[in-house]
């Protein structure tokens, strides 16, 4: 997908990491091409970064499934959900 199609709340795969789009702002430039200024938050790391995209940049949307679950307990094997 193109960077111009990014929306707040989407999850993308950028440079091998998953990022949630926190903010997306279109900044038109008077003397050149417009850019998209975004604020991304890492899904695993929690790190927040600012990144600029050109409107034609290719961005990979993450293919994720979500389910509503209930946390049960944690033991030596890991976390258990129902």
VOGU-3710 file (C-alpha; in Angstrom, 3 decimals, decimal comma):
1> xxxxxxxxxx> 0,000/0,000/0,000  1,073/3,616/-0,426  2,027/5,864/2,486  -0,831/8,196/1,516  -3,281/5,407/2,519  -2,006/5,159/6,117  -4,560/5,881/8,834  -4,368/6,313/12,592  -4,516/2,951/14,380  -3,113/0,847/11,522
11> xxxxxxxxxx> -0,262/-1,564/12,216  2,589/-1,638/9,706  5,756/-3,657/9,237  8,694/-1,292/8,783  12,326/-2,414/8,830  11,394/-5,796/10,309  9,433/-4,402/13,273  5,728/-3,906/13,902  4,564/-0,321/14,460  1,169/1,204/15,331
21> xxxxxxxxxx> 0,363/4,531/13,640  -0,372/6,962/16,483  -0,621/10,145/14,397  -0,580/10,859/10,674  -0,324/14,371/9,277  -0,178/15,565/5,672  2,295/18,430/5,218  2,044/20,103/1,813  5,203/21,865/0,751  5,147/25,112/-1,189
31> xxxxxxxxxx> 8,180/24,320/-3,328  8,143/20,578/-3,713  6,260/17,409/-3,039  4,148/16,960/0,042  5,245/14,615/2,832  3,398/12,618/5,457  4,698/13,098/8,991  3,827/10,162/11,250  4,286/9,147/14,855  4,804/5,396/15,218
41> xxxxxxxxxx> 4,854/3,277/18,387  6,636/-0,081/18,443  4,333/-2,988/19,287  6,998/-5,029/21,092  9,405/-2,337/22,258  6,992/0,492/23,097  9,465/2,916/21,508  7,909/6,019/19,884  9,474/7,451/16,724  8,707/10,184/14,193
51> xxxxxxxxxx> 8,988/9,158/10,557  8,408/10,957/7,273  6,973/9,263/4,209  6,638/10,468/0,640  3,100/9,902/-0,715  4,361/7,233/-3,139  6,493/5,286/-0,620  5,517/1,641/-0,308  4,436/0,622/3,197  3,727/-2,953/4,255
61> xxxxxxxxxx> 0,515/-3,331/6,254  0,869/-6,039/8,902  -1,409/-9,051/8,467  -2,662/-9,720/11,995  -5,612/-11,528/13,495  -7,131/-10,316/16,723  -9,334/-12,209/19,138  -10,941/-11,213/22,391  -9,555/-13,495/25,114  -9,474/-13,727/28,879
71> xxxxxxxxxx> -6,196/-14,091/30,789  -6,185/-17,148/33,075  -2,724/-17,648/34,610  1,044/-17,870/34,063  3,197/-20,901/34,813  6,530/-22,388/33,706  5,111/-23,139/30,234  4,023/-19,535/29,622  0,843/-17,468/29,683  -2,565/-19,153/29,401
81> xx> -5,670/-17,554/27,935  -9,230/-18,708/27,382
//
